[in-house]
Amino acid sequence: MRVKVCGITQEEQLIKLAETGVTFVGLIFYPKSPRYVLRQMTTSQIKKESNINKVGVFVNASVEEVLQMVDECRLHMVQLHGDETPRYCEKIADYISVVKAFRISDSENLGWRIKDYMEVCDMFMFDTEGAGYGGTGKKFNWGKLHDVAVGKPYFLSGGIEPGDVEKLKEFSKLPEAKGLFAIDINSKFEILPGIKDMEKIKKFIQHL
């Protein structure tokens, strides 16, 4: 399974992750986040790392700001984690691959949430509903994907932790995992916000 480690803030860890088997790193360009990458790294430092796929995470940013960061940091993909409209996503997708994140509550219909984005995004991400924007660290109800024709590759997010390896292996065998593109991990693999526990990440990847 492909793995994306989100919320990277340290240049040293960005470089090391490229050596661990991680496929994607998520770099958060949302100033209100405790994992805001430009608080710790420059765009030049981010641009320099070319051995891993860099995903820029944005929340309700202007199209111009997103495209500027794509160029300055040489991003490979953009993840939109706010209230972005289908039209907005389409504008970004004309320039770079777009992952639209959906924060889903237990009472919501997942199929209904994604339908207007099917033609304008390259991939989806499914996370847990919570206050504010960004991840909650709470487990996403994977059962919400049952009997939903997602129709796009998707990232599975929401409180995934080191002890979930066997559950993820079982989930990967289900029909709803047909579109599973990558696992997204973040807060459960941290020492502090933005500081990853590299040993936990290595062990997780080795056992997947």
Secondary structure, DSSP 8 states (H G I E B T S, - for coil): --EEEE----HHHHHHHTTTT--EEEEE--TTSTTBGGGT--HHHHHH--SSEEEEEESS--HHHHHHHHHHHT-SEEEE-S---HHHHHHHHTTS-EEEEEEE-TTS-HHHHHGGGTTT-SEEEEEE--SSSS--SS---GGGGTT----S-EEE-SS--GGGHHHHHHHTTSGGGTTEEEEEE-GGGEEETTEE-HHHHHHHHHH-
